[in-house]
Amino acid sequence: SSGPYTFSYTINAGSLQTTSSATITASSSNAGTFTYNLISVKDNSNGCSNPASGTAIITVNSQPAAALITTTVNHLCNNQGYPITVSNFVSGYSYTWYKDAAFLKTSVTDTIINNQSGSFYVIPVSDKGCTAASNSDTLNITNSNISAPVITGWFHVCPQGKTKLGVIPLDSSESF
């Protein structure tokens, strides 16, 4: 509440600050521990002041850095799985992975194995529950499939005989 009072206080034993509000908004822009000490209360209607004491200790936890992700293979063949790794991994953090802007999974390890095409990014969450201010860069993975070939021809021939063998794809939309 506000009223005819002025509250004097310090933050981390710094310079004296005053407010006419009984509520102070603690700054959370910098990580650290901040000690708010109430020094006095003054009644503005009559000028009387009274020493006061009270302490509030506020801890502002660090925000994780955006994750840096890498892969050794940006193009998959036949949905083979390859790792995507958080190169600035922090043990104790969790990592929320997204594929094409949709939730994929949460992991507590530095690497996931991926066998899908799409656009991937990750958001770290610290052990204190703080989320990174920005997503990792997006990693674009593509995939191509080629069907297994089938060998055709005459498999039984007589001595000195010849046969012609051919290779055709199992998928009729492909050709070799």
Wavefront OBJ file of the C-alpha trace (Angstrom):
o trace
v 0.000 0.000 0.000
v 1.070 3.564 -0.427
v 0.279 6.361 1.885
v 1.817 9.057 3.934
v 4.902 6.937 4.683
v 8.426 6.940 3.327
v 10.421 3.723 3.646
v 14.224 3.882 3.641
v 16.213 0.816 2.669
v 19.521 -0.392 1.236
v 20.403 -3.131 -1.228
v 23.611 -5.042 -0.402
v 24.541 -2.293 2.109
v 24.681 0.219 -0.740
v 23.388 3.773 -0.813
v 20.174 4.658 1.021
v 17.065 4.474 -1.150
v 13.523 5.619 -0.401
v 10.045 4.754 -1.594
v 6.497 5.677 -0.614
v 5.268 2.195 -1.507
v 5.304 -0.709 0.923
v 6.092 -2.957 -2.073
v 9.444 -2.928 -3.826
v 9.977 -4.679 -7.153
v 13.252 -6.557 -6.929
v 15.343 -6.262 -10.069
v 16.000 -9.590 -11.752
v 18.140 -8.376 -14.628
v 21.401 -9.484 -13.007
v 22.156 -12.839 -11.416
v 23.325 -12.826 -7.816
v 22.217 -12.592 -4.203
v 20.710 -9.312 -3.084
v 20.072 -8.340 0.535
v 17.347 -5.733 1.064
v 17.562 -4.079 4.512
v 14.780 -1.878 5.851
v 16.351 1.098 7.688
v 13.488 3.341 8.745
v 9.852 4.331 8.281
v 8.811 7.979 8.268
v 5.240 9.230 8.722
v 5.017 12.043 6.172
v 1.916 13.549 7.804
v 3.703 14.411 11.061
v 7.413 14.060 10.210
v 8.038 11.341 12.795
v 10.576 8.690 11.858
v 11.236 5.358 13.458
v 14.213 3.056 12.916
v 13.136 -0.262 11.485
v 14.748 -3.544 10.788
v 13.927 -6.269 8.402
v 15.855 -8.174 5.825
v 14.870 -9.964 2.656
v 17.456 -11.973 0.746
v 16.651 -12.454 -2.935
v 18.591 -14.863 -5.132
v 18.410 -14.264 -8.877
v 19.637 -17.385 -10.657
v 21.708 -17.285 -13.830
v 19.984 -17.783 -17.141
v 21.529 -20.506 -19.311
v 23.313 -19.531 -22.495
v 21.677 -20.546 -25.760
v 22.722 -24.067 -26.720
v 25.160 -24.673 -29.566
v 24.213 -27.781 -31.542
v 26.192 -29.717 -34.117
v 25.899 -32.869 -36.170
v 28.354 -34.782 -38.299
v 25.733 -35.516 -40.974
v 23.191 -33.002 -42.330
v 21.828 -35.401 -44.951
v 20.553 -38.808 -43.886
v 20.288 -41.792 -46.194
v 17.534 -44.332 -45.636
v 16.653 -42.838 -42.225
v 19.975 -43.792 -40.677
v 20.424 -42.367 -37.184
v 23.150 -39.825 -36.464
v 23.880 -37.781 -33.347
v 22.934 -34.170 -32.748
v 25.120 -32.844 -29.928
v 24.922 -29.856 -27.584
v 28.538 -28.671 -27.686
v 28.171 -26.349 -24.668
v 26.306 -28.968 -22.604
v 26.010 -28.368 -18.851
v 25.514 -31.379 -16.589
v 22.368 -30.975 -14.471
v 20.500 -28.978 -17.129
v 17.640 -30.425 -19.152
v 17.335 -29.818 -22.876
v 13.980 -29.462 -24.618
v 14.271 -30.474 -28.270
v 12.002 -29.295 -31.073
v 11.550 -30.613 -34.623
v 9.795 -28.317 -37.103
v 8.803 -26.057 -34.153
v 6.935 -28.902 -32.401
v 8.076 -30.517 -29.150
v 10.205 -33.598 -29.857
v 11.642 -34.696 -26.501
v 13.404 -33.647 -23.322
v 16.886 -34.955 -22.616
v 19.447 -34.661 -19.824
v 22.351 -35.838 -21.976
v 24.479 -33.942 -24.485
v 23.393 -36.012 -27.501
v 20.256 -37.307 -29.152
v 20.215 -39.774 -32.036
v 18.154 -38.520 -34.943
v 16.870 -40.442 -37.958
v 14.358 -37.878 -39.252
v 14.536 -34.963 -41.630
v 13.445 -31.552 -40.388
v 14.526 -28.380 -38.649
v 15.851 -28.973 -35.140
v 16.605 -26.656 -32.236
v 16.940 -27.030 -28.476
v 16.294 -24.880 -25.398
v 18.314 -25.478 -22.212
v 16.689 -25.260 -18.766
v 19.016 -24.850 -15.779
v 18.919 -26.964 -12.647
v 17.227 -23.943 -10.983
v 14.424 -23.918 -13.584
v 15.647 -20.919 -15.593
v 15.166 -21.127 -19.370
v 17.654 -19.747 -21.894
v 16.665 -16.382 -23.350
v 16.938 -17.734 -26.889
v 16.764 -20.999 -28.797
v 19.826 -22.640 -30.259
v 20.491 -22.060 -33.938
v 18.346 -24.259 -36.159
v 19.933 -27.347 -37.654
v 18.338 -28.474 -40.933
v 18.520 -32.199 -41.650
v 17.438 -33.758 -44.950
v 16.851 -37.406 -45.823
v 16.826 -39.490 -49.000
v 15.765 -43.072 -49.402
v 16.892 -45.585 -51.977
v 15.304 -48.986 -52.035
v 17.284 -52.175 -51.792
v 18.111 -53.582 -55.238
v 17.058 -56.985 -56.495
v 19.216 -59.002 -58.872
v 17.322 -60.669 -61.712
v 18.287 -63.155 -64.382
v 18.804 -66.876 -64.961
v 20.525 -68.268 -61.921
v 21.017 -71.776 -63.262
v 23.222 -72.214 -66.301
v 25.122 -75.077 -67.787
v 28.927 -75.213 -67.823
v 30.318 -72.694 -70.281
v 26.860 -71.072 -70.387
v 26.157 -67.415 -69.959
v 23.341 -65.498 -68.394
v 22.517 -61.868 -68.170
v 21.943 -60.491 -64.692
v 20.162 -57.230 -64.025
v 19.543 -55.020 -61.023
v 16.136 -53.487 -60.406
v 14.875 -51.424 -57.464
v 12.191 -52.773 -55.156
v 10.431 -49.423 -55.388
v 8.907 -49.118 -58.843
v 9.266 -45.322 -58.763
v 13.054 -45.599 -58.874
v 15.315 -46.721 -61.667
v 18.940 -47.767 -61.765
l 1 2 3 4 5 6 7 8 9 10 11 12 13 14 15 16 17 18 19 20 21 22 23 24 25 26 27 28 29 30 31 32 33 34 35 36 37 38 39 40 41 42 43 44 45 46 47 48 49 50 51 52 53 54 55 56 57 58 59 60 61 62 63 64 65 66 67 68 69 70 71 72 73 74 75 76 77 78 79 80 81 82 83 84 85 86 87 88 89 90 91 92 93 94 95 96 97 98 99 100 101 102 103 104 105 106 107 108 109 110 111 112 113 114 115 116 117 118 119 120 121 122 123 124 125 126 127 128 129 130 131 132 133 134 135 136 137 138 139 140 141 142 143 144 145 146 147 148 149 150 151 152 153 154 155 156 157 158 159 160 161 162 163 164 165 166 167 168 169 170 171 172 173 174 175 176
